[in-house]
Amino acid sequence: MAEIDLLRSLPKAKRNVTERSDAKDAAVIEISKQFGEMYWDGPRSYGYGGYRYDGRWRAVARDIIAHFGLTAGMRVLDVGCGKGFLVKDLMLELPGLEVFGLDISHYAITQAPEELAGRLHLGGAEALPFADKSFDCVLSLNTIHNLPRRRAIAALAEIERVSRQRSFVVVDSYYTPEQKADFEQWALTAEFHDYPDGWRQAFAEAGYTGDYFWTILA
């Protein structure tokens, strides 16, 4: 179990916290939490502001492959895969790697690259529809915090259940009260968030033994 930033190669997003906070209300939050078209491809005030493939996940894919020593024929699952861009880039970086994704968003899955047909599943993170130890590596990036704490712990336990000792999660966190305040102004969909020690406690309660890192609002 290690704290490691496997997303370090991603471009840093520009976030206008004040603008998001001013636009955020109960109606915006309700729509965002549906994880539909508005969340992915609507105005920035509802989520991503347009989530399109641009190859930025290929460097992340290389780092994941190297860190976990993945080889052709291994099976990888991305929990909260969205439109499947990391699934695609993992397979591009390592031909023969068997990569699959799962997401709660029907919209996101239907907008995935056509070459991922049959690889993306609709479902929730706290009840993965896969057998025990059925994946060599399980990933979940910026997804678990969208569940209330009890369900987040269940999702972490599910990741542990279906993985064969290789896993990596990224969750919303903060180091200082100031960062926490900024995060709370920005966040739309997060149900459970905490300081790193609070997350480590949740990991322990779930029996999660994989690697992890934080999304810190800069």
C-alpha positions as CSV (number, residue, x, y, z in Angstrom):
1,M,0.0,0.0,0.0
2,A,1.6,3.2,-1.2
3,E,0.8,6.9,-1.7
4,I,1.9,7.6,-5.3
5,D,0.8,10.1,-7.9
6,L,0.2,8.1,-11.1
7,L,-1.7,11.1,-12.6
8,R,1.3,13.4,-12.4
9,S,1.6,13.6,-16.2
10,L,-2.0,15.0,-16.7
11,P,-2.2,18.7,-17.6
12,K,-3.3,20.8,-14.6
13,A,-6.9,21.9,-14.9
14,K,-7.7,25.6,-14.6
15,R,-10.5,26.1,-12.1
16,N,-12.3,29.4,-11.3
17,V,-13.5,28.5,-7.8
18,T,-15.4,31.8,-7.4
19,E,-17.2,31.5,-10.7
20,R,-18.2,27.9,-9.9
21,S,-19.4,28.8,-6.4
22,D,-21.5,31.7,-7.7
23,A,-23.2,29.4,-10.3
24,K,-23.7,26.5,-7.9
25,D,-27.2,25.9,-6.4
26,A,-29.3,23.0,-5.5
27,A,-30.7,22.6,-9.1
28,V,-27.2,22.6,-10.6
29,I,-26.0,20.0,-8.1
30,E,-29.0,17.8,-8.7
31,I,-28.4,17.8,-12.5
32,S,-24.7,17.2,-12.1
33,K,-25.3,14.2,-9.9
34,Q,-27.2,12.6,-12.7
35,F,-23.9,12.2,-14.5
36,G,-25.6,12.8,-17.8
37,E,-24.9,15.0,-20.8
38,M,-24.9,18.2,-18.8
39,Y,-22.3,16.8,-16.4
40,W,-19.9,15.6,-19.2
41,D,-20.6,18.0,-22.1
42,G,-22.7,20.9,-20.8
43,P,-21.5,24.2,-19.4
44,R,-18.5,24.1,-17.0
45,S,-20.8,25.1,-14.1
46,Y,-22.3,21.6,-14.4
47,G,-19.1,19.5,-14.5
48,Y,-16.4,18.9,-17.1
49,G,-17.6,21.5,-19.6
50,G,-16.9,19.1,-22.5
51,Y,-15.0,15.9,-22.1
52,R,-13.4,14.8,-25.3
53,Y,-10.6,12.4,-26.3
54,D,-7.3,14.1,-26.8
55,G,-4.8,11.4,-25.9
56,R,-3.8,13.0,-22.5
57,W,-4.3,9.7,-20.7
58,R,-1.6,7.9,-22.7
59,A,1.2,9.1,-20.4
60,V,-0.9,8.1,-17.4
61,A,-1.4,4.7,-19.0
62,R,2.4,4.3,-19.5
63,D,3.0,5.2,-15.8
64,I,0.3,2.7,-14.6
65,I,1.7,-0.1,-16.8
66,A,5.2,0.5,-15.5
67,H,4.2,0.9,-11.9
68,F,2.2,-2.4,-11.8
69,G,4.4,-4.3,-14.2
70,L,1.5,-5.1,-16.5
71,T,2.0,-7.4,-19.4
72,A,-0.1,-8.5,-22.4
73,G,-2.8,-10.9,-21.4
74,M,-3.4,-9.4,-18.0
75,R,-6.9,-8.1,-17.2
76,V,-7.5,-4.5,-15.9
77,L,-10.7,-2.8,-14.7
78,D,-11.3,0.9,-14.6
79,V,-14.1,1.6,-12.0
80,G,-15.8,4.9,-12.9
81,C,-14.4,4.8,-16.4
82,G,-16.5,7.6,-17.8
83,K,-16.2,7.6,-21.6
84,G,-13.5,5.0,-21.4
85,F,-10.5,7.1,-22.5
86,L,-8.1,5.5,-20.1
87,V,-9.4,2.1,-21.1
88,K,-8.5,3.0,-24.7
89,D,-5.1,4.4,-23.9
90,L,-4.1,1.5,-21.8
91,M,-4.8,-0.8,-24.7
92,L,-2.9,1.5,-27.1
93,E,0.1,1.6,-24.9
94,L,0.2,-2.2,-24.3
95,P,-1.4,-4.2,-27.1
96,G,-2.8,-7.4,-25.8
97,L,-3.7,-5.9,-22.4
98,E,-7.4,-6.8,-21.7
99,V,-9.0,-3.7,-20.3
100,F,-12.6,-3.1,-19.2
101,G,-14.5,-0.3,-17.6
102,L,-17.6,0.3,-15.5
103,D,-19.5,3.4,-14.9
104,I,-22.9,4.5,-13.5
105,S,-23.4,6.9,-16.4
106,H,-25.3,5.5,-19.4
107,Y,-24.6,8.7,-21.3
108,A,-20.8,8.4,-20.8
109,I,-20.7,4.8,-21.9
110,T,-22.7,5.5,-25.0
111,Q,-20.3,8.3,-25.9
112,A,-17.2,6.0,-25.6
113,P,-14.9,5.4,-28.6
114,E,-16.5,2.7,-30.9
115,E,-13.5,0.4,-30.5
116,L,-14.5,-0.1,-26.8
117,A,-17.8,-1.8,-27.7
118,G,-18.4,-4.6,-25.3
119,R,-15.7,-3.5,-22.9
120,L,-17.7,-1.0,-20.8
121,H,-20.3,-2.0,-18.3
122,L,-23.1,0.0,-16.7
123,G,-23.1,-0.3,-12.9
124,G,-22.2,1.0,-9.5
125,A,-18.8,0.8,-7.8
126,E,-20.2,-0.6,-4.5
127,A,-21.5,-3.8,-6.2
128,L,-19.1,-4.8,-9.0
129,P,-20.6,-7.5,-11.2
130,F,-17.4,-9.5,-11.4
131,A,-16.0,-12.6,-9.7
132,D,-13.4,-12.5,-6.9
133,K,-9.8,-11.9,-8.0
134,S,-10.9,-11.6,-11.6
135,F,-8.6,-8.7,-12.5
136,D,-4.9,-8.3,-12.3
137,C,-5.2,-4.6,-11.6
138,V,-8.2,-2.4,-10.7
139,L,-8.2,1.4,-11.0
140,S,-10.7,4.0,-9.8
141,L,-9.9,7.6,-10.5
142,N,-12.0,10.4,-8.9
143,T,-15.0,8.2,-8.4
144,I,-15.2,6.8,-4.9
145,H,-15.7,10.2,-3.3
146,N,-19.0,10.5,-5.2
147,L,-20.5,8.0,-2.8
148,P,-21.5,8.6,0.9
149,R,-18.9,7.3,3.3
150,R,-20.6,3.9,4.0
151,R,-21.0,3.2,0.3
152,A,-17.5,4.5,-0.5
153,I,-16.1,2.0,2.0
154,A,-18.2,-0.7,0.3
155,A,-16.8,0.3,-3.1
156,L,-13.2,0.1,-1.8
157,A,-14.0,-3.4,-0.4
158,E,-15.3,-4.4,-3.8
159,I,-12.1,-3.1,-5.5
160,E,-10.1,-5.2,-3.0
161,R,-12.4,-8.3,-3.7
162,V,-12.0,-8.3,-7.5
163,S,-8.3,-7.4,-7.7
164,R,-5.3,-9.6,-7.5
165,Q,-3.2,-7.3,-5.2
166,R,-2.8,-4.5,-7.7
167,S,-5.1,-1.5,-7.3
168,F,-5.0,2.3,-7.4
169,V,-7.6,4.8,-6.3
170,V,-7.7,8.6,-6.5
171,V,-10.1,10.6,-4.2
172,D,-10.8,14.2,-3.3
173,S,-8.9,15.5,-0.4
174,Y,-7.0,18.5,1.0
175,Y,-4.1,19.3,3.3
176,T,-5.3,22.6,5.0
177,P,-8.5,24.2,6.1
178,E,-8.1,26.7,3.3
179,Q,-7.9,24.0,0.7
180,K,-11.0,22.3,2.3
181,A,-12.9,25.6,2.0
182,D,-12.0,26.0,-1.7
183,F,-12.9,22.4,-2.4
184,E,-16.3,22.8,-0.8
185,Q,-17.0,25.8,-3.0
186,W,-15.9,23.9,-6.1
187,A,-17.3,20.4,-5.6
188,L,-20.6,19.4,-7.3
189,T,-20.8,15.6,-6.9
190,A,-18.6,14.6,-4.0
191,E,-20.5,13.0,-1.1
192,F,-17.6,12.0,1.1
193,H,-14.3,13.8,1.3
194,D,-11.7,14.1,4.1
195,Y,-8.2,14.9,5.0
196,P,-5.7,12.1,4.0
197,D,-5.8,10.6,7.5
198,G,-9.5,10.3,7.3
199,W,-9.3,8.6,4.0
200,R,-6.6,6.2,5.3
201,Q,-9.1,5.3,8.1
202,A,-11.7,4.6,5.5
203,F,-9.2,2.4,3.6
204,A,-8.5,0.4,6.8
205,E,-12.2,-0.1,7.5
206,A,-12.7,-1.4,3.9
207,G,-9.7,-3.7,4.1
208,Y,-8.3,-1.9,1.1
209,T,-4.6,-2.6,0.6
210,G,-3.9,-1.0,-2.8
211,D,-2.1,2.2,-3.7
212,Y,-3.8,5.6,-3.6
213,F,-3.4,9.4,-4.2
214,W,-5.4,12.6,-3.8
215,T,-7.0,15.1,-6.0
216,I,-6.1,18.4,-4.3
217,L,-7.8,21.6,-5.6
218,A,-4.9,23.9,-6.5
